[in-house]
Amino acid sequence: MSDEMPKNEEEWKKQLTSEQYRVLREGGTERAFTGEYWDNHEDGTYHCAGCGLALFESSTKFDSGSGWPSFYQPAKDGSVETETDTSHGMVRSEVLCGRCQGHLGHVFPDGPNPTGLRYCINSASLKLEES
């Protein structure tokens, strides 16, 4: 995966599948229990499907029962950013890629120890590099 980021939406459309574009660039959400990684148990690092930045390690992945891949912490500081999302009549914390600002999902305060966080992430925004 190249670390070069497209500079405009046409370049993103050429690089990403239609589902990846809908999620990463338009803030879409895949249906629960349908994504490639929601029930994946392979070891490795989950990277941004848009820019290749390492986002989450499989060692922090857990089964939240939500139907989306869930992690209790990012791979490292700066891997992800959050901002307030008030869409759909709710107030949530949106999770964005720390490099390309692609929409990844949302983070909730109902995860396991040691962080108590649940990063609920769309499979379409991820690419697993198995170890």
N, CA, C and O atoms as a DFTB+ gen file, in Angstrom:
524 C
 N C O
     1  1       0.845      -1.170       0.000
     2  2       0.000       0.000       0.000
     3  2       0.888       1.229       0.000
     4  3       1.820       1.333       0.797
     5  1       0.602       2.140      -0.877
     6  2       1.394       3.348      -0.997
     7  2       1.062       4.329       0.115
     8  3      -0.084       4.412       0.556
     9  1       2.070       5.073       0.569
    10  2       1.823       6.111       1.555
    11  2       1.442       7.422       0.889
    12  3       1.127       8.396       1.573
    13  1       1.466       7.458      -0.445
    14  2       1.048       8.657      -1.142
    15  2      -0.467       8.740      -1.115
    16  3      -1.161       7.796      -1.494
    17  1      -0.973       9.881      -0.662
    18  2      -2.413      10.042      -0.573
    19  2      -2.929      10.805      -1.792
    20  3      -2.329      11.789      -2.224
    21  1      -4.050      10.333      -2.338
    22  2      -4.681      11.113      -3.400
    23  2      -5.005      12.509      -2.889
    24  3      -5.249      12.707      -1.699
    25  1      -5.004      13.460      -3.792
    26  2      -5.212      14.840      -3.380
    27  2      -6.635      15.327      -3.622
    28  3      -7.030      16.358      -3.078
    29  1      -7.411      14.605      -4.426
    30  2      -8.778      15.048      -4.667
    31  2      -9.718      13.845      -4.723
    32  3      -9.279      12.695      -4.759
    33  1     -10.989      14.129      -4.729
    34  2     -11.982      13.050      -4.663
    35  2     -11.950      12.130      -5.879
    36  3     -12.225      10.938      -5.742
    37  1     -11.633      12.629      -7.031
    38  2     -11.538      11.771      -8.224
    39  2     -10.431      10.740      -8.060
    40  3     -10.597       9.583      -8.446
    41  1      -9.306      11.152      -7.492
    42  2      -8.215      10.213      -7.246
    43  2      -8.613       9.173      -6.202
    44  3      -8.270       7.998      -6.334
    45  1      -9.344       9.605      -5.149
    46  2      -9.830       8.648      -4.160
    47  2     -10.759       7.637      -4.819
    48  3     -10.667       6.441      -4.541
    49  1     -11.647       8.097      -5.683
    50  2     -12.595       7.202      -6.359
    51  2     -11.873       6.167      -7.219
    52  3     -12.334       5.032      -7.340
    53  1     -10.760       6.546      -7.806
    54  2      -9.976       5.606      -8.621
    55  2      -9.251       4.577      -7.748
    56  3      -9.105       3.421      -8.144
    57  1      -8.803       4.991      -6.576
    58  2      -8.016       4.120      -5.697
    59  2      -8.879       3.145      -4.904
    60  3      -8.492       1.991      -4.725
    61  1     -10.030       3.583      -4.431
    62  2     -10.857       2.803      -3.507
    63  2     -11.992       2.083      -4.225
    64  3     -12.432       2.512      -5.291
    65  1     -12.464       0.980      -3.633
    66  2     -13.681       0.351      -4.138
    67  2     -14.845       1.292      -3.809
    68  3     -14.687       2.226      -3.023
    69  1     -15.998       1.047      -4.401
    70  2     -17.144       1.919      -4.126
    71  2     -17.539       1.864      -2.647
    72  3     -17.913       2.889      -2.079
    73  1     -17.464       0.693      -2.015
    74  2     -17.797       0.573      -0.599
    75  2     -16.755       1.277       0.269
    76  3     -17.117       1.950       1.234
    77  1     -15.479       1.135      -0.053
    78  2     -14.439       1.834       0.698
    79  2     -14.626       3.347       0.580
    80  3     -14.478       4.070       1.565
    81  1     -14.946       3.818      -0.607
    82  2     -15.148       5.251      -0.820
    83  2     -16.338       5.739       0.002
    84  3     -16.260       6.783       0.650
    85  1     -17.438       4.990      -0.022
    86  2     -18.647       5.362       0.712
    87  2     -18.353       5.477       2.211
    88  3     -18.829       6.404       2.867
    89  1     -17.580       4.549       2.748
    90  2     -17.253       4.572       4.175
    91  2     -16.177       5.609       4.480
    92  3     -16.401       6.508       5.291
    93  1     -15.024       5.499       3.848
    94  2     -13.885       6.360       4.176
    95  2     -14.081       7.827       3.819
    96  3     -13.712       8.704       4.600
    97  1     -14.645       8.104       2.673
    98  2     -14.724       9.483       2.194
    99  2     -16.085      10.137       2.417
   100  3     -16.184      11.362       2.487
   101  1     -17.144       9.310       2.530
   102  2     -18.484       9.877       2.707
   103  2     -19.060       9.609       4.098
   104  3     -20.195       9.994       4.377
   105  1     -18.296       8.958       4.971
   106  2     -18.748       8.715       6.333
   107  2     -19.822       7.654       6.460
   108  3     -20.597       7.662       7.417
   109  1     -19.874       6.744       5.509
   110  2     -20.880       5.685       5.539
   111  2     -20.560       4.620       6.585
   112  3     -19.487       4.602       7.187
   113  1     -21.535       3.737       6.772
   114  2     -21.388       2.619       7.708
   115  2     -21.856       1.348       7.029
   116  3     -22.934       1.318       6.436
   117  1     -21.057       0.302       7.110
   118  2     -21.492      -0.987       6.574
   119  2     -22.490      -1.625       7.527
   120  3     -22.499      -1.308       8.716
   121  1     -23.316      -2.505       7.026
   122  2     -24.281      -3.199       7.876
   123  2     -23.556      -4.122       8.850
   124  3     -22.530      -4.714       8.516
   125  1     -24.096      -4.235      10.044
   126  2     -23.514      -5.110      11.071
   127  2     -23.445      -6.545      10.583
   128  3     -24.328      -7.002       9.857
   129  1     -22.403      -7.252      10.977
   130  2     -22.172      -8.672      10.676
   131  2     -21.978      -8.952       9.180
   132  3     -22.170     -10.086       8.741
   133  1     -21.599      -7.935       8.391
   134  2     -21.386      -8.146       6.957
   135  2     -19.957      -7.876       6.513
   136  3     -19.559      -8.332       5.441
   137  1     -19.175      -7.153       7.299
   138  2     -17.830      -6.774       6.900
   139  2     -16.844      -7.924       6.970
   140  3     -17.055      -8.903       7.685
   141  1     -15.786      -7.793       6.232
   142  2     -14.757      -8.833       6.115
   143  2     -14.094      -9.179       7.452
   144  3     -13.715     -10.332       7.661
   145  1     -13.947      -8.222       8.350
   146  2     -13.147      -8.440       9.543
   147  2     -13.931      -8.555      10.849
   148  3     -13.313      -8.716      11.901
   149  1     -15.239      -8.482      10.832
   150  2     -15.987      -8.467      12.093
   151  2     -15.740      -9.738      12.915
   152  3     -15.741      -9.687      14.145
   153  1     -15.529     -10.875      12.246
   154  2     -15.315     -12.139      12.961
   155  2     -13.950     -12.744      12.625
   156  3     -13.769     -13.959      12.706
   157  1     -13.007     -11.905      12.253
   158  2     -11.672     -12.371      11.882
   159  2     -10.816     -12.514      13.136
   160  3     -10.839     -11.651      14.013
   161  1     -10.062     -13.606      13.215
   162  2      -9.223     -13.867      14.393
   163  2      -7.748     -14.027      14.035
   164  3      -6.977     -14.546      14.843
   165  1      -7.344     -13.596      12.853
   166  2      -5.941     -13.695      12.431
   167  2      -5.096     -12.639      13.135
   168  3      -5.573     -11.549      13.449
   169  1      -3.830     -12.984      13.377
   170  2      -2.896     -12.040      13.981
   171  2      -2.362     -11.093      12.925
   172  3      -2.150     -11.480      11.775
   173  1      -2.147      -9.856      13.321
   174  2      -1.558      -8.895      12.405
   175  2      -1.901      -7.469      12.781
   176  3      -2.363      -7.185      13.886
   177  1      -1.661      -6.580      11.831
   178  2      -1.904      -5.156      12.008
   179  2      -2.963      -4.711      11.018
   180  3      -2.889      -5.028       9.831
   181  1      -3.939      -3.984      11.507
   182  2      -4.998      -3.424      10.662
   183  2      -4.577      -2.024      10.232
   184  3      -4.329      -1.150      11.064
   185  1      -4.501      -1.829       8.927
   186  2      -4.078      -0.555       8.333
   187  2      -5.272       0.158       7.715
   188  3      -6.292      -0.463       7.419
   189  1      -5.138       1.452       7.525
   190  2      -6.157       2.228       6.822
   191  2      -6.187       1.764       5.369
   192  3      -5.148       1.700       4.712
   193  1      -7.378       1.440       4.871
   194  2      -7.526       1.002       3.477
   195  2      -7.286       2.156       2.510
   196  3      -7.090       1.929       1.316
   197  1      -7.299       3.387       3.009
   198  2      -7.069       4.541       2.149
   199  2      -5.614       4.910       1.995
   200  3      -5.133       5.098       0.878
   201  1      -4.898       5.017       3.119
   202  2      -3.516       5.513       3.054
   203  2      -2.471       4.546       3.579
   204  3      -1.276       4.795       3.423
   205  1      -2.888       3.443       4.201
   206  2      -1.936       2.441       4.670
   207  2      -1.393       2.642       6.068
   208  3      -0.569       1.844       6.515
   209  1      -1.820       3.673       6.778
   210  2      -1.329       3.909       8.137
   211  2      -1.756       2.767       9.057
   212  3      -2.901       2.320       8.999
   213  1      -0.846       2.295       9.901
   214  2      -1.174       1.269      10.894
   215  2      -2.125       1.876      11.921
   216  3      -1.809       2.885      12.552
   217  1      -3.301       1.247      12.084
   218  2      -4.336       1.791      12.961
   219  2      -4.533       0.995      14.246
   220  3      -4.588       1.568      15.335
   221  1      -4.640      -0.341      14.117
   222  2      -4.945      -1.199      15.262
   223  2      -4.179      -2.511      15.156
   224  3      -3.924      -3.003      14.057
   225  1      -3.816      -3.071      16.301
   226  2      -3.173      -4.380      16.359
   227  2      -4.222      -5.438      16.697
   228  3      -5.147      -5.174      17.466
   229  1      -4.080      -6.625      16.128
   230  2      -5.041      -7.695      16.403
   231  2      -5.072      -8.063      17.885
   232  3      -6.083      -8.572      18.369
   233  1      -3.989      -7.816      18.610
   234  2      -3.951      -8.141      20.040
   235  2      -4.909      -7.279      20.856
   236  3      -5.203      -7.606      22.006
   237  1      -5.403      -6.175      20.275
   238  2      -6.356      -5.308      20.980
   239  2      -7.779      -5.467      20.440
   240  3      -8.680      -4.724      20.828
   241  1      -7.977      -6.430      19.553
   242  2      -9.303      -6.695      18.975
   243  2     -10.081      -7.597      19.923
   244  3      -9.514      -8.505      20.530
   245  1     -11.381      -7.344      20.047
   246  2     -12.219      -8.178      20.905
   247  2     -13.611      -8.298      20.304
   248  3     -14.014      -7.483      19.474
   249  1     -14.337      -9.316      20.730
   250  2     -15.696      -9.539      20.245
   251  2     -16.654      -8.730      21.101
   252  3     -16.925      -9.076      22.251
   253  1     -17.164      -7.648      20.526
   254  2     -18.070      -6.766      21.255
   255  2     -19.529      -7.180      21.080
   256  3     -20.413      -6.680      21.775
   257  1     -19.773      -8.105      20.138
   258  2     -21.142      -8.503      19.845
   259  2     -21.876      -7.503      18.968
   260  3     -23.067      -7.667      18.704
   261  1     -21.178      -6.469      18.514
   262  2     -21.815      -5.397      17.739
   263  2     -21.928      -5.717      16.253
   264  3     -22.752      -5.128      15.553
   265  1     -21.095      -6.658      15.759
   266  2     -21.105      -6.958      14.329
   267  2     -20.084      -6.182      13.530
   268  3     -20.032      -6.304      12.306
   269  1     -19.265      -5.378      14.207
   270  2     -18.172      -4.656      13.561
   271  2     -16.874      -5.007      14.289
   272  3     -16.905      -5.347      15.472
   273  1     -15.738      -4.930      13.599
   274  2     -14.465      -5.132      14.295
   275  2     -14.348      -4.110      15.422
   276  3     -14.586      -2.920      15.219
   277  1     -13.983      -4.577      16.596
   278  2     -13.857      -3.691      17.756
   279  2     -12.483      -3.855      18.384
   280  3     -11.960      -4.963      18.500
   281  1     -11.915      -2.733      18.785
   282  2     -10.578      -2.685      19.371
   283  2     -10.642      -1.816      20.614
   284  3     -11.465      -0.904      20.692
   285  1      -9.765      -2.095      21.608
   286  2      -9.790      -1.262      22.799
   287  2      -8.737      -0.156      22.794
   288  3      -8.735       0.691      23.687
   289  1      -7.829      -0.148      21.790
   290  2      -6.893       0.975      21.671
   291  2      -6.255       0.987      20.298
   292  3      -6.107      -0.058      19.665
   293  1      -5.874       2.183      19.833
   294  2      -5.174       2.307      18.547
   295  2      -3.763       1.732      18.621
   296  3      -3.235       1.490      19.706
   297  1      -3.165       1.520      17.463
   298  2      -1.815       0.959      17.389
   299  2      -0.788       1.850      18.081
   300  3       0.119       1.345      18.742
   301  1      -0.918       3.158      17.938
   302  2      -0.005       4.093      18.597
   303  2      -0.660       5.468      18.637
   304  3      -1.658       5.714      17.960
   305  1      -0.089       6.352      19.433
   306  2      -0.603       7.719      19.496
   307  2      -0.555       8.344      18.110
   308  3       0.448       8.231      17.407
   309  1      -1.628       8.997      17.723
   310  2      -1.687       9.660      16.427
   311  2      -2.223       8.790      15.307
   312  3      -2.486       9.288      14.212
   313  1      -2.392       7.487      15.563
   314  2      -2.937       6.604      14.521
   315  2      -4.345       7.015      14.135
   316  3      -4.712       7.006      12.959
   317  1      -5.128       7.375      15.143
   318  2      -6.495       7.815      14.891
   319  2      -6.751       9.129      15.612
   320  3      -6.067       9.476      16.575
   321  1      -7.747       9.845      15.126
   322  2      -8.214      11.073      15.752
   323  2      -9.719      10.938      15.954
   324  3     -10.361      10.105      15.315
   325  1     -10.270      11.740      16.825
   326  2     -11.713      11.722      17.019
   327  2     -12.266      13.129      16.876
   328  3     -11.577      14.120      17.117
   329  1     -13.528      13.190      16.477
   330  2     -14.237      14.458      16.467
   331  2     -15.708      14.174      16.744
   332  3     -16.185      13.061      16.524
   333  1     -16.410      15.167      17.219
   334  2     -17.822      15.007      17.566
   335  2     -18.657      14.834      16.309
   336  3     -18.521      15.587      15.345
   337  1     -19.530      13.825      16.338
   338  2     -20.437      13.504      15.237
   339  2     -21.865      13.644      15.773
   340  3     -22.265      12.908      16.674
   341  1     -22.635      14.591      15.218
   342  2     -24.010      14.810      15.669
   343  2     -25.030      14.338      14.640
   344  3     -26.188      14.751      14.682
   345  1     -24.611      13.479      13.720
   346  2     -25.533      12.981      12.698
   347  2     -26.517      11.978      13.288
   348  3     -26.278      11.419      14.358
   349  1     -27.597      11.758      12.601
   350  2     -28.607      10.761      12.967
   351  2     -29.229      10.999      14.347
   352  3     -29.671      10.054      15.000
   353  1     -29.265      12.267      14.792
   354  2     -29.898      12.614      16.053
   355  2     -29.163      12.119      17.286
   356  3     -29.745      12.046      18.368
   357  1     -27.873      11.774      17.133
   358  2     -27.071      11.282      18.258
   359  2     -25.806      12.130      18.393
   360  3     -25.405      12.824      17.459
   361  1     -25.196      12.061      19.555
   362  2     -23.880      12.669      19.753
   363  2     -22.918      11.524      20.003
   364  3     -23.022      10.808      20.999
   365  1     -21.960      11.359      19.063
   366  2     -20.993      10.267      19.153
   367  2     -19.604      10.818      18.866
   368  3     -19.458      11.949      18.402
   369  1     -18.587      10.012      19.145
   370  2     -17.210      10.368      18.806
   371  2     -16.814       9.603      17.554
   372  3     -16.639       8.385      17.589
   373  1     -16.676      10.316      16.460
   374  2     -16.263       9.720      15.190
   375  2     -14.766       9.451      15.222
   376  3     -13.994      10.264      15.730
   377  1     -14.357       8.308      14.678
   378  2     -12.943       7.949      14.597
   379  2     -12.480       8.162      13.164
   380  3     -13.095       7.669      12.219
   381  1     -11.383       8.906      13.016
   382  2     -10.804       9.231      11.715
   383  2      -9.366       8.741      11.650
   384  3      -8.677       8.688      12.669
   385  1      -8.913       8.384      10.452
   386  2      -7.510       8.041      10.251
   387  2      -6.661       9.266      10.569
   388  3      -6.963      10.372      10.121
   389  1      -5.602       9.067      11.341
   390  2      -4.720      10.157      11.721
   391  2      -3.934      10.752      10.565
   392  3      -3.391      11.848      10.699
   393  1      -3.860      10.065       9.443
   394  2      -3.124      10.587       8.294
   395  2      -4.057      11.175       7.242
   396  3      -3.935      12.351       6.900
   397  1      -4.987      10.376       6.725
   398  2      -5.800      10.834       5.580
   399  2      -7.174      11.350       5.979
   400  3      -7.943      11.803       5.131
   401  1      -7.486      11.281       7.286
   402  2      -8.766      11.762       7.805
   403  2      -9.965      10.973       7.289
   404  3     -11.091      11.470       7.316
   405  1      -9.733       9.752       6.820
   406  2     -10.823       8.896       6.379
   407  2     -11.679       8.455       7.561
   408  3     -11.165       8.211       8.652
   409  1     -12.995       8.356       7.337
   410  2     -13.927       7.901       8.371
   411  2     -13.695       6.413       8.617
   412  3     -13.707       5.613       7.683
   413  1     -13.484       6.047       9.890
   414  2     -13.257       4.652      10.258
   415  2     -14.460       4.058      10.982
   416  3     -14.815       2.903      10.747
   417  1     -15.077       4.824      11.845
   418  2     -16.194       4.354      12.652
   419  2     -16.407       5.288      13.820
   420  3     -16.291       6.505      13.676
   421  1     -16.723       4.719      15.001
   422  2     -16.970       5.509      16.205
   423  2     -16.327       4.824      17.402
   424  3     -16.051       3.625      17.371
   425  1     -16.092       5.598      18.459
   426  2     -15.546       5.047      19.704
   427  2     -16.556       5.298      20.822
   428  3     -17.154       6.369      20.921
   429  1     -16.726       4.274      21.658
   430  2     -17.701       4.309      22.744
   431  2     -17.013       3.964      24.066
   432  3     -16.015       3.243      24.074
   433  1     -17.540       4.476      25.186
   434  2     -16.914       4.237      26.494
   435  2     -17.402       2.954      27.182
   436  3     -17.574       2.933      28.401
   437  1     -17.623       1.896      26.410
   438  2     -18.137       0.647      26.989
   439  2     -17.271      -0.563      26.630
   440  3     -17.772      -1.680      26.509
   441  1     -15.981      -0.330      26.463
   442  2     -15.058      -1.400      26.099
   443  2     -14.417      -2.059      27.316
   444  3     -14.697      -1.691      28.458
   445  1     -13.564      -3.028      27.057
   446  2     -12.896      -3.756      28.144
   447  2     -11.710      -2.984      28.716
   448  3     -11.289      -1.964      28.169
   449  1     -11.190      -3.489      29.816
   450  2      -9.936      -2.967      30.367
   451  2      -8.825      -3.311      29.399
   452  3      -8.963      -4.314      28.699
   453  1      -7.757      -2.583      29.300
   454  2      -7.354      -1.556      30.241
   455  2      -7.865      -0.151      29.902
   456  3      -7.684       0.754      30.718
   457  1      -8.490       0.077      28.749
   458  2      -8.883       1.436      28.366
   459  2     -10.350       1.746      28.628
   460  3     -10.704       2.909      28.822
   461  1     -11.205       0.739      28.637
   462  2     -12.638       0.973      28.761
   463  2     -13.263       1.513      27.496
   464  3     -14.415       1.946      27.508
   465  1     -12.510       1.493      26.390
   466  2     -12.997       2.031      25.118
   467  2     -13.315       0.915      24.130
   468  3     -12.709      -0.156      24.153
   469  1     -14.283       1.197      23.264
   470  2     -14.625       0.280      22.164
   471  2     -14.569       1.072      20.869
   472  3     -15.487       1.827      20.548
   473  1     -13.478       0.890      20.127
   474  2     -13.364       1.477      18.796
   475  2     -14.105       0.553      17.846
   476  3     -13.620      -0.530      17.522
   477  1     -15.269       0.974      17.404
   478  2     -16.152       0.187      16.548
   479  2     -15.883       0.638      15.111
   480  3     -16.286       1.733      14.720
   481  1     -15.203      -0.201      14.327
   482  2     -14.605       0.211      13.062
   483  2     -15.205      -0.569      11.886
   484  3     -15.442      -1.772      11.991
   485  1     -15.445       0.112      10.784
   486  2     -15.942      -0.525       9.571
   487  2     -14.842      -1.347       8.905
   488  3     -13.728      -0.858       8.722
   489  1     -15.147      -2.587       8.543
   490  2     -14.175      -3.427       7.832
   491  2     -13.713      -2.772       6.539
   492  3     -12.550      -2.903       6.157
   493  1     -14.618      -2.067       5.862
   494  2     -14.281      -1.451       4.576
   495  2     -13.166      -0.407       4.706
   496  3     -12.504      -0.079       3.722
   497  1     -12.963       0.105       5.905
   498  2     -11.924       1.117       6.106
   499  2     -10.585       0.488       6.484
   500  3      -9.599       1.200       6.675
   501  1     -10.543      -0.837       6.592
   502  2      -9.357      -1.543       7.063
   503  2      -8.742      -2.464       6.026
   504  3      -9.415      -2.915       5.099
   505  1      -7.469      -2.735       6.192
   506  2      -6.749      -3.752       5.429
   507  2      -5.823      -4.455       6.409
   508  3      -4.931      -3.831       6.984
   509  1      -6.035      -5.763       6.602
   510  2      -5.212      -6.517       7.557
   511  2      -3.922      -6.998       6.906
   512  3      -3.937      -7.613       5.840
   513  1      -2.809      -6.705       7.566
   514  2      -1.502      -7.258       7.194
   515  2      -1.214      -8.336       8.223
   516  3      -0.855      -8.033       9.361
   517  1      -1.371      -9.589       7.828
   518  2      -1.190     -10.697       8.762
   519  2       0.268     -10.853       9.135
   520  3       1.170     -10.597       8.337
   521  1       0.479     -11.290      10.397
   522  2       1.863     -11.483      10.858
   523  2       2.167     -12.959      10.998
   524  3       3.280     -13.328      11.375
